[in-house]
Amino acid sequence: MQGPAVELYKNIIENYPNINLIASGGISNINDVFQLNEIGCKGAIIGKAIYEGTVPLNPLKGTLEEYEYFK
């Protein structure tokens, strides 16, 4: 929970544009989730951050509703 490897994920997405990358590990707050979304990650595994209470569910819900799957 020290922050995701944003530069690594960004590099992967830029070099493999057809990949649906799901970030895993390091998520420590809601801004990490938004930053991963901005660089093009298709998802993030955030179970521990939710469990620890560092990522609140209400702001996250608005982000998830942007995707057709969750409507």
C-alpha positions, -999 to 999 in steps of 0.1 A, spaced: 0 0 0 28 24 -10 13 35 -43 9 16 -76 37 13 -102 21 40 -124 51 45 -147 54 7 -153 17 4 -161 18 35 -183 48 21 -202 30 -13 -207 -2 5 -219 17 27 -243 36 -3 -258 7 -26 -259 -23 -4 -267 -47 -34 -272 -41 -47 -237 -67 -45 -209 -44 -39 -180 -57 -44 -145 -33 -29 -119 -26 -50 -88 -9 -39 -56 1 -7 -40 -33 11 -40 -33 33 -9 -59 59 -16 -87 70 -40 -63 92 -59 -43 61 -69 -74 47 -84 -81 79 -104 -45 81 -115 -46 46 -129 -78 54 -147 -62 85 -163 -33 64 -177 -57 39 -192 -58 10 -168 -90 -10 -172 -92 -19 -136 -75 -22 -103 -74 -47 -75 -81 -27 -44 -94 -51 -18 -69 -44 9 -74 -6 5 -111 -10 10 -106 -34 39 -82 -9 56 -105 20 49 -81 40 29 -103 39 -2 -139 49 6 -167 31 -14 -189 61 -21 -165 81 -44 -154 48 -60 -190 40 -68 -193 70 -91 -162 59 -109 -175 24 -115 -208 37 -128 -190 53 -157 -185 18 -172 -214 1 -190 -208 -31 -171 -219 -16 -138 -250 1 -151 
